[in-house]
Amino acid sequence: MTERVRVRYAPSPTGYPHVGNIRTALFNWLYARHTNGDFILRIEDTDKSRTMDGALEAIFESLRWLGLDWDEGPEVGGPHAPYIQSERLLLYQNAAQSLLEKGRAYTCYCTPSELSEMRRSQQHKGLPPGYDGRCRTLTKIERENKNSSGLNHVVRFLIPNDASPVTTYDVIRGGVTVNPSTLDDFVILKSDHYPTYHLANVVDDHEMNITHVLRGDEWLPSAPRHLLLYKSLGYEPPIFAHLPIILGPDRAKLAKRHGAASLLEYQEMGYLPDTVENFLALLGWSFNDKDEIFSKDELIANFSIDRILKSPAMFNVEKLNWLNGVYIRNLSIERFSGYLEDALNKIRADHPFSEEWIESVTPQYLQSIIPLIQERLKKINPEEIWDLFSFFFVKTPEYRVKTLIPKGLDAQNTQLILTETLESLDALEQFDEGNIENVMRSLAGKLNMKTGHLFGAVRIAITGRTDAPPLFETLAALGKERVLYRIKYTLTQLDTEEI
């Protein structure tokens, strides 16, 4: 085994990469970068019946979105190319042939119907399901006859009846010992001459000098099979680390109902790559009991296998949203502006703007409203921006309350407030936050009204909602012309009682 750490991420293109899958990629990548080792991308596409169009491209795009570059693999190359298993079939076929010649494997001619009947019989008898080894004892002549008849067959690995207990030494979980009598003779080469996962990953990990295998703990039960294959092929096994399962808040396996999605869906929903990377790193790994915000460099510096937890990781959407809000607020104005402009371009395609109003949304205007938007967003996507801040981008906001009359006021008082506010703000020569606040607080005293009532009436008239960014900052950002126009519009609506 080489001294340099070499890890691999080996997804199957049977679907878009999801949270658990990409968490595995991230842990491997962090370990490689922490140790100055190599991160290899290998595509395990030997299950052709389940291969999905677009999945391979989604794998590449997902890794690139998170900034997980690979040192060897598709599109990059390397000394162990090709890195797509369907292009390496001869290696697996030769390994299977070697096992056949050693007597550690045999050909099996059982049909799918025979195997189904076998499982039904085992269930009826209360036996654990598994292959019963009926093709083990076929004679050489019987096999030759079946071959000459053109019968389809698979190659099965033979579990010796007298095999010693198999212990998987896992860095995270310690030693896990299994009695070989609980294992059946598993398939290593299918009838189409494609390998199963068991054979292909063992051969490739050996051929690619993989030193550490970090993978989901659902593969822990398969580890004894792999160790037997390593021994029979004369390979030295890598160091294993099986990552904890990810659970939803109800402690059930993570599913769509918990908010789980493919990684690219999180991108579309408006999560930042730095957020997702930080969040995924904390799903089963912990630096200490208090720190939760880590830059990529900090993750690389601190990541180690011995800090990976044994217990299941809990996926919490609320925490993800909180973390995304933190990262959004920490974005530079330049980066946030780019995200906002991309979202506005999508919004314009879905919502009717007047051309006049579109032209008034200038770069200078965007710069003035960005601090108000950035402070309150949890996701940067067109839907959330429109839902929370559409009043910044339309000539007249959509009023979301049944009436323009705030709680605690009547129509007459509301009209009085807006009429007086219109006059006071119109008289302002310097329309900035400080002057607006002074005028409106003075007006509340003049009218002998609670500031909450006065500010609430103006907020609804200007934004169409009861919750919005700080009022004085919002008015200053919208500008005098927009503010006066909306107050006048609201007064006409109150007069006609249309709202």
Steps between C-alpha positions, in 0.01 A plus 500: 500500500633845417575745782321789331131516592277416204123509538220468249147613442327237288141594418266310270319704231164354600365831629597853595742519797313549827601625843641173633686426180663842482581494872711193422674689218567796729651291780729323253601830341569665837709206615703506179561874526578481874766233440627643170381179340306418183124517441391265221164513324387165363168433328346163586263453206483123478126487579391601152130434561487776764723758331314830467544756225664816629620341824867500403488869411319569830782329690762721338290815546429423865866453584599815314228705670650409839854550371597134549765462234634154424865410440423198281187396319279575201583823315827518696669170423774340703734201516217252568268602217235428396301603807162380373436137592318407180832573325693266735304176450802288406657563841197359681459209263865405549458520879194277484688252280786499751257412780346225287841348436583512873177325586381807689209560261266293284249543220134500595223420252195557719224689321317799651191283554705236682651765725157646576367155591808447718427822694132412542593160638747655744240748618245221547750306714598811698856490365706811418495574126812420306639282225506134609808403299328247276738568210806458718509125453453482124764280339729623229303301239170645624637848466635430151162367392320806634750729329467318169121533528545878509351539847548840656708496813648723765819458698462464877768539764531186709485549877707212646310285748797505737582873462612679815299794642552818300578819691461841339727751670323831467667824609169636629334189644789276597498129421181343366513120474270286285471122480538398132218247544261797491621594151374341180692443178451843344511595134817672382444487122156529344373311197575803278865477613471823698630485859293557809595780738680252726755391241539828312570721801751252645689469171498874434601599853797267465594610148469869595704460822216626718626520859181602683137421419259749656146395411151486648437254781243318286804330347631369833309167466669452161850554636557130597425397141748758376766388745460141381539620142813700589653191661406265217639736235820556696428870559574703810176664620477874561414666830122519544291779653124459476322834537194534724154493347309828460158512666212743485365683809265204564806271512386319188735458205537829316237538228330764285250576775786620722617748240755271336563574137764459235789738543407697189152555642660678795680721251169580330332567836751777569750345737861612468767237429699610807189448713433152368862399538511624861165333578600165347831501685310514829287195409705242684815702575567741783799714588366594844173569679473868412637587155259465208628748241800378302658633184628247249859561614398448863326175413809376318727598789287333766352197327608157621344154502524469877252788536235320294217395728359150541145614573258592220509856369181705522389701197336824611354731235460782752870488576580495129284809446659677796847418374413621151377829645834544677693438179272732300555784748875445476508523120680797352277756333649402165419129538154566637430742215582226252261256667228766520529601136478134391185459709347821361554380145298188583235704682451724198410196294226398742351827622354788298709815536431825320791592275515838671548336840760256375708788370480673837668203674849635443828367635504791744152410622598134543800606709269694734259212562754217520580549871128478585449184294825330597431533871167314485545229235548136595514375140598682183237388255247689287199371695626613840626835372166566331304382801686722747611795293280541192410851619852610410447403135143593409334835449213413732527219756244227537325554830503181706272622779124514468502870567744787496379594845739366766372335813405766755417766242193590301473625142489864603815481712682302230416763238612773738832327563570449130391851404722659765789264418472585131521871575789463747710273277432711192652798681826317565788624287741232625314168479721285720445264791575752774277776366217255430514369857500851650200607293295191575569498872412869517182427305398231750531757778310763302212258433517363855526146364706199594804465275402137442168603350649772283794295381275199438263697278788638295673161478188336354447785256859485376567124499156336506598291800517520877851353518782658304854626551545799737259772388726804478771309313237358264355843422844648440596211270176523299555870451273800531325461165396137560392566859281800416345316206401204719352712778288686243394170345403359839292808580305454177435138594372603841275761340348250259488226766634249248732347757 
